[in-house]
């Protein structure tokens, strides 16, 4: 089981999520590190490295500007993320501290791009809903 944290949730920072995982204290309970939520909630690569890779169960990669581009956090998180490398997040540094056996997926919903730059609804759906 993995726990994903995000700013609008009760468990809204890496510190709170890590604390919850440590309180549960089961070897099969880990964190999902969503790049947007992690960095936007104030998380740092150094913090993650200090916690140790054993706390990470899954990583969701995307890119965004460090500062929100919309007033509605959910709208941006659910529909308007960017491809890795298009935003401001230090994704290579993040991946450098993630153990090699941790599954990494993409979460890059880009609804505004449908119909532009050769992006079809099928292309968007195929890339924004990874298992």
C-alpha positions in Angstrom: 0.0 0.0 0.0 1.2 3.5 -0.7 0.1 6.8 0.7 0.0 9.8 -1.6 0.0 13.3 0.0 -1.0 16.6 -1.6 -1.5 20.1 -0.4 -5.3 20.1 -0.2 -5.4 16.9 1.8 -5.2 16.4 5.6 -1.8 14.7 5.1 -0.4 17.4 3.0 3.4 17.4 3.3 6.2 14.8 3.0 6.9 15.1 6.7 3.3 14.3 7.7 3.1 11.4 5.2 6.4 10.0 6.3 5.3 10.2 10.0 2.1 8.4 9.1 4.1 5.6 7.4 6.4 5.3 10.4 3.5 5.1 12.8 1.8 2.4 10.8 5.2 0.6 10.8 4.4 -2.1 8.3 7.0 -3.1 5.7 4.5 -3.0 2.9 3.3 0.6 3.6 5.3 3.2 1.7 4.9 6.6 0.1 3.9 7.6 -3.4 6.1 10.5 -4.3 4.1 12.6 -6.9 6.6 15.2 -8.2 4.1 18.0 -8.3 2.7 17.4 -4.8 6.1 16.7 -3.3 7.8 19.9 -4.5 4.8 22.2 -4.3 4.3 21.2 -0.6 7.9 22.2 0.2 9.6 18.9 -0.2 13.2 18.8 -1.1 15.5 16.1 -2.6 17.8 16.4 0.4 14.8 15.7 2.7 13.9 12.6 0.7 17.5 11.4 0.7 17.7 11.7 4.5 14.5 9.7 4.9 16.0 6.9 2.9 14.7 5.2 -0.2 13.0 2.5 1.8 10.1 4.8 2.4 9.3 5.1 -1.3 6.8 2.7 -2.9 6.1 4.5 -6.2 7.0 7.7 -8.0 4.8 9.7 -10.3 6.7 12.0 -12.7 5.4 15.1 -14.2 6.5 18.7 -14.4 5.0 22.0 -13.4 6.2 25.5 -12.6 7.2 25.7 -8.9 4.5 28.3 -8.3 0.9 27.4 -9.2 -0.5 28.6 -12.5 -4.1 28.2 -11.5 -6.2 29.2 -8.4 -7.7 25.7 -8.4 -5.1 23.2 -7.3 -7.2 20.2 -8.3 -7.8 21.6 -11.8 -4.1 21.9 -12.4 -3.2 18.5 -10.7 -5.9 16.6 -12.6 -5.8 18.2 -16.0 -2.9 20.5 -16.7 0.5 19.0 -15.9 3.6 19.2 -18.1 5.9 16.7 -19.7 9.2 16.1 -17.7 11.6 18.9 -18.6 8.9 21.5 -19.5 8.6 22.9 -16.0 10.7 23.9 -13.0 10.9 20.7 -11.0 14.4 19.1 -10.3 13.3 15.7 -11.6 16.8 14.4 -12.3 17.8 15.1 -8.8 14.6 13.4 -7.5 15.3 10.3 -9.6 18.9 10.2 -8.3 17.7 9.5 -4.8 15.0 7.0 -5.8 16.1 3.3 -5.4 16.4 1.5 -8.8 13.7 -1.0 -7.8 11.0 1.6 -7.2 8.4 1.8 -10.0 8.3 5.2 -11.7 5.3 6.2 -13.8 4.1 9.3 -15.6 1.2 11.4 -14.5 0.9 14.0 -17.2 -2.7 15.0 -17.9 -2.7 17.8 -20.5 -6.3 18.5 -21.3 -5.6 22.0 -22.7 -3.3 20.4 -25.3 -6.0 18.2 -26.8 -6.3 19.1 -30.5 -3.0 21.1 -30.5 0.6 20.0 -31.4 -0.8 16.8 -32.8 -2.2 15.8 -29.4 -5.4 13.8 -29.7 -7.7 12.7 -27.0 -6.3 9.1 -27.4 -2.8 10.4 -27.0 -3.7 12.3 -23.8 -5.6 9.5 -22.3 -2.8 7.0 -23.0 -0.3 9.2 -21.2 -2.3 10.6 -18.3 -3.7 7.4 -16.9 -0.8 5.1 -16.3 -1.3 1.9 -14.3 
